């Protein structure tokens, strides 16, 4: 088995370029296929130093399970398998080369996911699972480390090493064999020794969805036993307990995905994907094009306070935002009215009477009537509305620039400058976006390039 730490120059016909990663089962290289002229990833089986014959057989079986399971599936949200071979007695799998970031990396950095983007990520995973289930494949290890967001916003489900396969067209159902998977994401029925089923993958995806929305795990514990007990005997609080601005429908969807009984969950991953699609389509002011290409989330602990506040504000639904603005406006108006009347009452002065003084006469007091401020004219209201819109579009464009969405940054800044030509910051961000868009893109390796 391959144990060498040095990177080979070739594996079969493939020209090795870099080491992408290592794991318990194998090493992954970035390589170039000179025949088809495309960049690929090659996973090579690596036997642990202390592995015996039985462990080797298990590793080899899992290795080829991944090749067969993913190779059976052709879906835009599932990593593609191109080739399987043997290199000096070492098995290898050639697969699609992915440039992106796993959800595990985002979560470890406490990345902030606005709820529409989290929903879109889970929708794409649900589409992939629905396709896999229809083709007789259960993933059985859905977790953040096995879901990647690519640079163009597509989501890819990876690592089918513990997948369960049935004949094509038949539903894959486990037989109650040894538990596989990652403890925090294992469905209750699996912990009870019952067969895996499509609803088990949906439960695991529900745990991932919960984490994306709250940055918290629904089931916590320091040991396998404590986590298993929590999954079997506790009900987590709804996600809105952590994020009050979440739409109530997401509480319903997530808690259904996490139902203890498989029969109470979604009947299929396709049904889940349809529900998520409806949530996104019915959301007010949600740009579905942007959701298909979500900006890379920004670490919460690396944001300045104002940007962190702006990110949270954007994550709220429009109903919550307008409600908060209305409440603040009413409060400010009430406070201003109270202050005005207090000042007005303190300015009241007695006015001497022209009537002769007598024991029964009292000086007449004339109260100054309150003079309310005239309401703003229609023109002033329009100017204020335009000022707010300019500020909103500028902040949106600035956020796009920070997340490297330069085309959208350019569009927003051009609109701002069309309304406010002297906006210096908008002009600066526009120039930055144009420079990035006009910069030459890196050339792809040519035929025969080493």
C-alpha positions in Angstrom: 0.0 0.0 0.0 1.1 3.6 -0.6 2.8 5.0 2.4 5.3 7.4 0.8 5.1 11.1 1.9 6.7 12.3 -1.3 4.4 13.4 -4.1 4.6 11.2 -7.3 5.1 12.9 -10.6 2.5 10.7 -12.3 -0.2 8.3 -11.4 -1.1 6.3 -14.5 -1.4 8.7 -17.4 -2.2 11.6 -15.0 0.3 14.3 -14.3 0.3 15.0 -10.5 0.4 18.8 -9.6 -0.2 19.1 -5.9 -1.4 17.4 -2.7 -4.9 18.5 -2.0 -5.6 16.6 1.3 -5.1 13.5 3.3 -7.4 11.4 5.4 -7.7 8.1 7.2 -8.4 6.2 4.0 -6.4 8.0 1.4 -4.5 10.9 -0.1 -6.0 13.2 -2.7 -3.9 14.8 -5.4 -4.6 17.5 -7.9 -3.6 16.2 -11.4 -4.0 16.9 -15.1 -5.3 14.5 -17.7 -3.2 15.3 -20.9 -5.5 13.3 -23.1 -8.8 15.0 -22.3 -7.0 18.2 -21.1 -8.8 18.7 -17.8 -7.9 19.0 -14.2 -8.9 16.1 -12.0 -8.6 15.0 -8.4 -7.1 11.6 -7.7 -7.8 9.7 -4.5 -5.3 7.1 -3.7 -5.9 4.4 -1.0 -3.5 4.7 1.8 -3.2 1.9 4.4 -2.7 3.0 8.0 0.7 1.8 9.4 -0.9 -0.6 11.9 -3.6 -2.0 9.7 -4.0 -5.7 9.6 -5.4 -7.9 6.8 -9.0 -7.5 7.9 -8.7 -3.8 8.2 -7.1 -3.6 4.8 -10.0 -5.6 3.3 -12.5 -3.2 4.9 -10.6 -0.1 3.7 -10.5 -1.6 0.2 -14.2 -2.4 0.2 -15.1 1.1 1.3 -12.8 2.6 -1.3 -14.5 0.8 -4.1 -17.9 1.4 -2.6 -17.3 5.1 -3.1 -16.2 4.6 -6.7 -19.3 2.4 -7.5 -21.8 4.6 -5.6 -20.7 8.0 -7.0 -19.9 6.5 -10.4 -23.5 5.3 -10.7 -24.8 8.8 -10.1 -24.7 11.7 -12.6 -26.1 14.8 -11.0 -24.9 18.5 -10.9 -24.9 18.4 -7.1 -22.9 15.1 -6.7 -19.1 14.8 -7.3 -18.5 13.0 -10.6 -16.3 9.9 -10.9 -14.2 9.7 -14.1 -12.0 6.7 -13.8 -10.8 3.9 -11.5 -7.4 2.2 -11.8 -4.4 0.6 -10.1 -1.1 2.3 -9.7 1.8 0.0 -8.8 -0.6 -2.2 -6.8 -2.4 0.8 -5.2 -6.1 1.5 -6.1 -7.0 5.0 -7.1 -10.2 6.9 -8.1 -10.1 9.8 -10.6 -12.9 12.3 -9.9 -14.1 15.8 -10.6 -11.7 18.4 -9.2 -13.6 20.8 -7.0 -12.5 24.3 -6.0 -14.6 25.4 -3.1 -15.0 25.4 0.7 -16.7 22.7 2.8 -19.5 23.6 5.2 -17.3 22.3 8.0 -14.7 25.0 7.3 -17.4 27.7 7.3 -18.8 26.4 10.6 -15.4 26.1 12.3 -14.8 29.8 11.4 -18.3 30.8 12.8 -19.3 32.0 9.4 -22.6 33.9 9.3 -25.1 32.4 6.8 -28.2 34.5 6.0 -31.2 32.1 6.2 -32.0 32.3 2.4 -28.4 31.1 1.6 -28.5 28.4 4.2 -31.9 27.3 2.7 -30.5 27.2 -0.8 -27.5 25.1 0.2 -29.8 22.5 1.9 -32.2 22.6 -1.1 -29.3 21.6 -3.4 -28.2 18.8 -1.1 -31.8 17.6 -0.9 -32.0 17.5 -4.7 -28.8 15.4 -4.8 -30.1 13.0 -2.1 -33.4 12.6 -3.9 -31.6 11.6 -7.1 -29.3 9.2 -5.2 -32.3 7.6 -3.4 -34.1 7.1 -6.7 -31.1 5.3 -8.0 -30.8 3.0 -5.0 -28.0 4.8 -3.2 -28.1 5.9 0.5 -25.2 8.2 1.4 -25.3 7.4 5.2 -22.7 10.1 6.1 -24.2 13.5 5.4 -22.3 16.0 7.5 -20.7 19.5 6.9 -17.4 18.0 5.9 -19.0 16.1 3.0 -20.8 19.1 1.5 -18.8 21.7 -0.5 -19.8 25.1 -1.9 -18.0 25.8 -5.1 -16.7 29.1 -6.3 -19.7 29.5 -8.6 -22.2 28.8 -5.8 -23.1 25.2 -6.7 -23.2 22.7 -3.9 -21.6 19.3 -4.2 -22.2 16.2 -2.1 -19.0 14.2 -1.6 -17.5 11.0 0.0 -19.7 8.0 -0.7 -17.3 5.7 1.1 -20.0 4.3 3.5 -22.8 4.4 1.0 -25.3 1.6 0.7 -26.4 0.5 -2.7 -29.3 -1.5 -4.1 -30.0 -2.5 -7.7 -30.8 0.5 -9.9 -34.4 1.5 -9.5 -34.8 -0.2 -6.2 -34.9 1.6 -2.9 -31.7 1.1 -0.8 -32.5 0.0 2.7 -30.0 -1.2 5.3 -30.1 -4.5 7.1 -29.3 -3.3 10.6 -25.5 -3.9 10.2 -22.9 -2.1 12.4 -23.5 1.7 12.8 -21.6 3.9 10.4 -21.5 7.6 10.2 -20.6 10.5 12.4 -22.3 10.5 15.9 -23.9 14.0 15.8 -25.6 13.2 12.5 -26.8 9.6 13.0 -30.6 9.1 12.9 -32.4 7.7 16.0 -33.6 4.5 14.2 -30.0 3.7 13.2 -28.8 4.1 16.8 -31.6 1.6 17.8 -30.1 -0.9 15.3 -32.9 -0.6 12.8 -32.2 -0.4 9.0 -30.9 2.7 7.2 -33.5 4.3 5.0 -33.9 7.5 3.0 -35.4 9.2 6.0 -32.1 8.6 7.8 -30.2 10.8 5.3 -32.9 13.4 5.7 -32.4 13.4 9.5 -28.6 14.0 9.0 -29.3 16.8 6.6 -31.7 18.3 9.2 -28.8 18.5 11.7 -26.7 20.3 9.1 -29.5 22.7 8.3 -29.9 23.4 12.1 -26.2 24.2 12.3 -26.2 26.6 9.3 -29.1 28.6 10.7 -27.9 28.7 14.4 -24.2 27.8 14.5 -25.3 25.3 17.2 -25.7 21.5 17.1 -29.2 20.3 18.0 -27.9 17.3 19.9 -24.9 17.9 22.1 -22.6 15.7 24.2 -18.9 15.0 24.8 -19.1 11.2 24.2 -20.8 8.9 21.8 -23.1 7.7 24.6 -24.2 11.2 25.6 -24.8 12.3 22.0 -26.8 9.1 21.3 -28.9 9.7 24.4 -29.6 13.2 23.3 -30.7 12.0 19.9 -32.9 9.3 21.3 -34.5 11.1 24.2 -34.4 14.9 23.8 -36.1 17.4 21.5 -33.9 20.4 20.5 -35.4 23.9 20.7 -36.5 25.3 17.3 -33.9 27.3 15.4 -35.7 30.5 16.1 -34.7 30.2 19.8 -31.3 31.2 18.6 -32.2 33.4 15.7 -35.5 35.2 16.3 -35.6 36.7 12.8 -36.0 33.3 11.1 -39.3 32.8 9.2 -41.6 30.5 11.3 -41.9 28.1 8.3 -38.2 27.2 8.7 -38.8 26.0 12.3 -41.5 23.7 11.0 -39.3 22.3 8.2 -36.2 21.7 10.4 -38.1 20.1 13.2 -39.9 17.8 10.8 -36.5 16.8 9.4 -35.4 16.0 12.9 -38.5 14.1 14.0 -37.6 11.0 16.1 -39.8 8.7 14.1 -38.8 8.2 10.4 -42.5 8.2 9.5 -42.9 11.8 10.8 -40.1 13.1 8.6 -40.4 14.0 4.9 -41.5 11.1 2.8 -38.7 11.8 0.3 -35.8 14.2 -0.2 -37.6 15.5 -3.3 -40.6 16.6 -1.2 -38.2 18.4 1.1 -36.5 20.2 -1.8 -39.9 21.3 -3.1 -40.8 22.8 0.3 -37.5 24.7 0.4 -38.0 25.9 -3.1 -41.4 27.3 -2.2 -40.0 29.0 0.9 -37.3 30.7 -1.2 -39.8 31.7 -4.0 -42.3 33.2 -1.6 -39.7 35.2 0.4 -40.0 39.0 -0.2 -37.0 40.7 -1.9 -35.0 37.5 -2.2 -32.8 37.4 -5.3 -32.9 33.7 -6.4 -30.0 34.4 -8.8 -27.9 35.5 -6.0 -28.9 32.4 -4.0 -27.7 30.2 -6.8 -24.3 31.9 -6.4 -24.0 32.6 -2.7 -21.3 35.0 -1.6 -18.7 33.4 0.6 -19.8 34.1 4.2 -17.6 36.3 6.3 -16.2 35.2 9.6 -18.3 36.9 12.4 -15.2 37.4 14.5 -13.3 39.1 11.6 -16.1 41.6 10.9 -16.0 45.2 12.3 -19.0 45.8 14.6 -20.9 47.9 12.0 -20.5 45.3 9.3 -21.5 42.5 11.6 -24.7 44.5 12.5 -25.3 45.0 8.8 -24.9 41.3 8.0 -27.4 40.4 10.8 -29.8 43.1 9.5 -29.7 41.6 6.0 -30.5 38.2 7.4 -33.8 39.4 8.9 -36.9 39.1 6.9 -38.4 42.4 5.4 -41.4 42.1 7.8 -39.2 42.1 10.8 -37.1 45.0 9.5 -40.0 47.2 8.7 -41.6 46.4 12.0 -38.5 47.4 13.8 -38.2 50.6 11.8 -41.9 51.4 12.5 -41.5 50.8 16.2 -38.5 53.1 16.4 -40.2 55.8 14.5 -43.3 55.7 16.8 -41.0 55.8 19.8 -39.0 58.7 18.5 -42.2 60.6 17.6 -43.7 60.0 21.0 -40.5 61.2 22.8 -40.3 64.3 20.7 -43.9 65.2 21.4 -43.4 64.7 25.1 -40.3 67.0 25.1 -42.1 69.6 23.0 -45.1 69.8 25.4 -42.8 70.0 28.5 -40.9 72.9 27.0 -44.1 74.6 25.9 -45.6 74.4 29.3 -42.4 75.9 30.9 -42.6 78.9 28.6 -46.1 80.0 29.7 -45.9 83.6 31.2 -48.6 85.5 33.2 -50.2 88.5 31.3 -51.2 91.5 33.5 -54.9 92.4 33.4 -56.1 95.9 32.7 -59.0 95.6 35.2 -58.5 97.4 38.6 -57.0 95.4 41.3 -59.3 94.3 44.1 -59.5 91.6 46.7 -61.4 89.3 44.4 -59.5 90.0 41.2 -56.8 87.6 39.9 -54.4 88.3 37.1 -55.6 86.7 33.9 -53.3 84.1 32.5 -53.1 83.6 28.8 -51.8 80.2 27.7 -49.7 80.1 24.5 -51.3 77.6 22.2 -49.1 74.8 21.0 -47.9 75.2 17.5 -47.2 71.9 15.9 -44.6 71.7 13.2 -45.9 71.6 9.7 -45.8 68.2 8.0 -42.9 67.8 5.5 -43.7 68.5 2.0 -44.0 65.8 -0.7 -40.7 67.0 -2.2 -38.9 66.5 1.2 -40.4 63.1 1.6 -39.2 62.1 -1.9 -35.7 63.4 -1.1 -35.5 61.5 2.1 -36.7 58.3 0.5 -34.1 58.7 -2.3 -31.4 59.3 0.3 -32.3 56.1 2.1 -32.3 54.1 -1.1 -28.9 55.5 -2.1 -27.5 54.5 1.3 -29.1 51.0 1.0 -27.8 50.4 -2.5 -24.3 51.7 -1.6 -24.1 49.3 1.5 -25.3 46.4 -0.7 -22.7 47.1 -3.3 -20.0 47.5 -0.7 -21.0 44.1 0.7 -20.8 42.6 -2.8 -17.3 44.0 -3.3 -16.1 42.6 0.0 -17.4 39.2 -1.0 -15.7 39.5 -4.5 -19.0 39.7 -6.4 -17.6 42.5 -8.5 -20.2 42.5 -11.3 -23.0 43.1 -8.8 -20.8 45.7 -6.9 -20.4 47.5 -10.2 -24.1 47.6 -10.9 -25.0 48.9 -7.5 -22.3 51.6 -7.5 -23.2 52.8 -11.0 -26.8 53.3 -9.8 -25.6 55.2 -6.7 -23.4 57.5 -8.9 -26.3 58.1 -11.3 -28.3 59.5 -8.3 -25.4 61.1 -6.4 -22.5 61.9 -8.8 -20.3 63.3 -5.9 -20.4 60.1 -3.8 -16.7 59.6 -3.5 -16.8 56.2 -1.8 -19.1 54.7 -4.4 -16.7 55.9 -7.1 -13.8 54.3 -5.3 -15.7 50.9 -5.0 -16.8 51.2 -8.7 -13.2 51.7 -9.8 -12.1 48.7 -7.7 -14.8 46.5 -9.2 -14.0 47.5 -12.8 -10.3 46.8 -12.2 -11.1 43.3 -10.9 -13.5 42.6 -13.8 -11.0 43.7 -16.4 -8.1 41.8 -14.9 -6.9 38.9 -17.1 -8.0 35.5 -15.9 -5.4 32.8 -15.2 -4.8 30.6 -18.3 -5.7 26.9 -18.2 -2.8 24.5 -18.7 -2.4 23.7 -22.3 -2.0 20.3 -24.0 1.0 18.4 -22.7 1.7 20.9 -19.9 3.5 19.2 -17.1 
